Structure formats: structure tokens, C-alpha cells
């Protein structure tokens, strides 16, 4: 959260987002919702758990910012994310119709070709493990 750039009277609140995925109810990989400010800086992000992601924002940030959905970057990597870098990858930038006072939003569905790309990319990532004196590539399926 980037509270330093907010007006003094801005209240930080919890907003709930309900992402959807075209053709399925959920995915088996970790997907997160990220929120970026006007300058392209990451404000908050959270993994989707039980069909929702909860972000801490001000109503002003919600009204002015950008919401993106993508495979999770990992807790240690969120601070280095930028809107420009995220847009260069395979992400879904969700349109959001801001409504004053509303705290829960159902997002448009992530298109099937995009979430399928995420699924294939994450499942074909090779992990390396050592067994005895040999290095073995393990394909995660």
C-alpha cells in the first residue's frame, strides 16, 4: 500500500474482488490480483483464496488505479512489480467500474486462452533436484 501519496483524509479500507475464469470455476495454480496506482507502482496484491482476493486500498486509489490478474509473483517479489513490466507479460487487466461506497467487486472473466497459457506455463516449468550425486530435472505435472 502506498499511503504516503494519499490525501490526509483518505481512509484505507478492505476491498474484495471476485475474479472469474472463462469456462471453469477455479485454477490449480496460484493466481493473484494486483492493484497499481496512477504512476504504475504496485499498491497491493493478494492471492486468490476461496474465489476471492482482498486488497487494502483507499477509495481514491480504487477509482484511479489498475487491477491486474496473473500467476502469483511470490511474496518477496511484489514490491519490485511495475504496471509496465506486468503489462509486458501474460496478464489480464480487468476493467473495473468504480462505484462509491462499494466494497466488493465481481471481475469480468479471464479469457480461456490466457488462463490456459498460465496453466501450461506453470506446469511445464522444470524444477531441479539432487538425488545422490546426480542432478535430475523433474517436470511438474
Secondary structure, DSSP 8 states (H G I E B T S, - for coil): --GGGS-TT--EEEEEEEEEETTBS--SS-EEEEEE-TTSBEEEEEE-BTTBEEEEEEHHHHHHSEEEEEE---GGGGGG-BHHHHHTSS-EEE-----TT--EEEEEEE-HHHHHHHHHHHHT-EEEEEETTEEEEEE--
